[in-house]
Amino acid sequence: MAVGAAAATVNNFLAQFLNGTASTIVLGGLYAQLHTGAPGSAGSSNIATNNTRIAAGTFTAPSAGSATNNAAITWTSVSTTETYVDCTLWTASSGGTFIASGTITGGAVTSGNNFTIPIGSLPVSMPTAS
């Protein structure tokens, strides 16, 4: 799986809405982590050398099955020159639960520079009936 919701996230969603089961995923905020390749089904593959998770802030109110980041997400003075192609969302700055992954664009960065995912550039969506 290169991008999408983690199996645990989907299973939690289905259990809550279909069976009334309490969620086992506790959210106190979301944290973004960069990857240089597909993060895999556990979100732990191809983690960038600059592996710090940054608070993702809040997201827009969902509409048509989609929401996006309300604020820029910035890694300051990255440690390594590399190209980021994917981003994962987690429930904590370390450890925590993998929530989802997705591709990002404009991911080339030089050591010592900042890397930013601009406002509105980290959409989270689920398919809706049409």
N, C-alpha and C positions, 0 to 999 in steps of 0.2 A: 504494500500500500504506500504510494508516494504521498498522497494527500487525502484528507477527509477526517471525519470524526473517529476518535479512538473507539474500539469495540466496547470498552467499559462505559464510555459516555453514552453510546447508543443503547446499550443494555439498560443503563440507569434510566434513560429517558423513557424507554418502552415500559420498564417495570413501574415507573411512576404513573404514567398515563393509562396504561392498560390494566394494571393490577392494584393501583393505589399504594404501591410499596414506597416507603420513604427512601430518598436518595442516599446513597453511600458516598457521594462526591460532595465534599464541603468546600464551598467557594468563599474565599475572603479576598478575592481579586484574582486576576489572571496575569501570568508572567510569560513573556515571549522569549524564545531561544532561537538562535540562528543556526542554520545547517548549510553545509557545502554540497550536499546531495540529498537524496530522498531519506527522510527520517525513519522510515520503516514503521511497522505496525505498533511498536512500543514507543516511538518517538525518540529513540536513543541511538540511531545510526547517523553517521556523518555529521556529528556535532562540530560546529566551527571551533577553531582554536580559541577564538574569542567566545568563550562558553558561558559568560555571565547572562543570567536571565534578568530581564528588565520588566518592571511593572508595565502592563499593557494599558492601564487606565480604564476608562469606561468606553462603552460602545453605544452607538445610536439606538433609538427605539427600533425594534424589528419591524420591517415592512416587507410584504411580499416574500417572506421567508428569509430575509437577509438583514444583517446589521454590520456596521463597520466601526473602526476605531475613531473616537472623538478627539484624540490628541495624538501628536507625533510621538513615536517611540524611538528614543535615541540612545545609542551606545556611544559613549565618549572615549576618544583616544584609544581605538581598538589596537590590540597587541600584535596583529599579524596581517600582512597583505594577503587577502583571499577574496573569493567571490561567493556570496551568499545566494542560494537559490530556493531555499525553503525556510519556513518558520514554524515552530511548534508553540502551542499554548499549554501552560501548566497551571496547577493550583497553588504552587509555592515557588519561591525563588531558588530553592534547592529541594531535592526529593519531590514530594507531592505526587499528584496524579496527572498523567498525560491526558489532555482533553481533545486536541485536534491538531492537524497540520495543514499547511497550504504553501503554494509557491509564492515567491516574491520576485519583483523585477528590479533592475538597477542595483544589483547586489555587489558590484565590484568596489572594494575599499582598499586604501593603502594604510599600512601601519602608521599609527599616530593620528589618523584622521577620525572624524566622527562618522557613524553610519546611522541613517534615519529612515524609518518607515513613516512616510508622511500621513497626515490626517486623511482618512478615507481610503487608505491603501492596504488595509488588512481586513477584507470582508470575511464574514462568517455567515454561511447560508445552509439551508436545508431545502431540498426539493419540495415544491408544493404542487398540489393537484391543479391541473389546468382544464 
